[in-house]
Amino acid sequence: MFTEQGPTVRELAVQALSSIERGYDLLAPKFDHTPYRTPDRVLDAVTNEVRRLGPFDTGLDVCCGTGAGVGVLRRLCRERVVGVDFSAGMLAEARAAFPPEGERPAEEAPAGEGPAVDWVRADARSLPFAPAFDLALSFGAFGHFLPAERFGLFAEVHGSLRPGGQFVFPIGAPPPVGSRAYWTLLGFDAAMRVRNALWRPQFVMYYRTFRLGDVLEDLTRAGFAVRLMPLTELGRRPDGSPRARLVVATRE
């Protein structure tokens, strides 16, 4: 499905009937050949906007998956970058793409070039870090957390940042009511709710539960000062508003 290198319909069905962790372990080898990977244009737009907020020494990719966000952090951070995820399969793919410094072939890792990269297997709802990072980011993972878990997730990120550290992530404008995208997302979420009502273990993945107003409230409750920056590289809607914004949450 999606490309010749991507997962088959059967493989996606098996994943969807698994737990989140097991499902991503299964999908990991083919994940980057699906539309689920954050597009490069989004990664580039975020990189360009966040660069204005720096400089940064240390960065954390929350729910890093196969490492797309770590690729962004390597362009922004000078000393150390860490990717954290609870799927061993996804971390294995990420490690292969961005091996830790001691595991890189000498010809691929000239001395002093780029930050050190490390990988940590952990649940983002219980991050094992002291306040050590200047920058944290996340791409495409928030649908895996129920609204009741969101404040706790943000509090964990807050506790991993140094004072003045920033937590950034893109958030898209909601599709117009009645549009094809609106009905597609509504239908997907409805199907997932039916699946989770009838099947265990649950596979939490919803597209319509991460509403901007609620997100800003939870970030503020977690101790962040929050502002929004338009991601103009990703275009504007017919009414002139940006198609996506960058949420910038600063630990005070």
Disulfide bonds with the S-S distance in Angstrom:
none
